[in-house]
Amino acid sequence: MTIVATMGAGALAMTMRSMVTIWTPFFWLRMAAFFYAGIGSLIPLFLNDASRTYIEAYFVFYSDDLLKYNLINLAFLAATMVFIRFYAIIFRQKTIGSGSARFRLKLAPSSLNLGTIAYLFLAVGSVVNFVLILPYQLGYINTTFPAAISEIAQLSFVGIFLCTAWAQKNKPAHLPGLAIVTFIFALTGLLTFAKATLLFPLIMFALGLIYTKPSLPRIAFFATGIVLVFLWSQPIIDYGRSALAAQNGDQFASASVGVRSTILQDYFDKASLGRRDTDLQSGLIRLTYVNVGTYVISLYDRREPGSSYGNARYIFIPRILLKRKPIISDVGRQLSFSATGNDETSVSPGLPPEAYWNFGWPGVVMMAGVVAFVIWLWSLYSIAVQQQSAWHLFAVVLIGARMGMRFDGFFVVEIMGALVFGLAGHLALSLANAIIRSRKHGVR
């Protein structure tokens, strides 16, 4: 309950003080910790027998295991907050939570107006999504795309937020059209059994409406709606992925529209209700990482420390320069295989248990310091982008916000991976902005 109270109150206070803070990794770290380390650790206490059996199929944990898991999360978060405050003091920065921090990096303002940038991001991201990503997921394209393509596709989500925020203030007549676009994106997430693709457009649209007209009732309304969509969609997505795994041996395998539609129809078909385990509380199960977290903690205590930080040395090397570069995200599949013998799914323990798994208690404090520095620095950057009207860099802000959300992920994949894409995005977008400015001013 301590984590729920402190993280929830901190996130709410940031929102009410300044809306610019909702785009900082610090805000989303608090939100992610609220759900995963706070509510997630309480969920096993309220699961029914079928759901408890389901999560314990991965690892059977007891009250002592749960206590240690909670203590590790609490220690990591407390150390993170202390480190962030420490960095603010030694570098003489104001608090992030007030949205009044001043980042010494001078950012060039956008050469294009906000409306133009917003619709440009939406157009580019939509083209990549519907011409490359979606056809690949539906089996029409067999070529594997580099991770950078997926990051470019994220521009559509940036576009939804910026377009909504801009339209609400300048062109309210655009809002119904943007709502339709948002619905189409969410529908593709349902069709491809991708929870992030389903929820992220809805979150971006809601944040766009909140950003220019913040109020506690409005925030509560949209937050409740997103949570309800999550709880409704989680069983559908789990069912769809399980059906794909049964057919293709991989829950993330490409499959045609017909196959996916049949799976969805089967889910909603009343005749299928008797074949599904309706007692399984999928929405709640998805929020708890206690089984995976306690499992890796037990591995370290059995003198089987993890090596999930080992791929950090490869993170800044492009695959084109190192053909034998390992697939860094496979650490989740490897962990699943070590626990259950199943490598067709990917699991993660969350940042604090991973730190303990690798280095014990000293690792919890050490990695909290590292994560805190990245969160603190990127949060200052995110505030500076908004304060200095550098809207062309908002895609980098989104990468940082998404990184803050991934409290439940692996450090190398989620934190260091985000750093790579964030740095590349900053350089590319800054160069594009400079080129546009030079052409507008007639510089050759």
Secondary structure, 3 states (H helix, E strand, C coil): CHHHHHHHHHHHHHHHHCHHHHHCHHHHHHHHHHHHHHHHHHHHHCCCHHHHHHHHCCCCCCHHHHHHHHHHHHHHHHHHHHHHHHHHHHCCCCCHHHCCCCCCCCCCCCCCCHHHHHHHHHHHHHHHHHHHHHHHHCCCCCCCCCHHHHHHHCHHHHHHHHHHHHHHHHCHHHHHHHHHHHHHHHHHHHHCCCHHHHHHHHHHHHHHHHHHCCCHHHHHHHHHHHHHHHHHHHHHHHHHHHHHHHHHCCCCCCCCHHHHHHHHHHHHCHHHCCCCCCCCCHHHHCCCCHHHHHHHHHHHHCCCCCCCCHHHHHCCCCCCCCCCCCCHHHHHHHHHHHHHCCCCCCCCCCHHHHHHHHHHHHHHHHHHHHHHHHHHHHHHHHHHHHHCCCHHHHHHHHHHHHHHHHHHCCHHHHHHHHHHHHHHHHHHHHHHHHHHHHHHCCCC
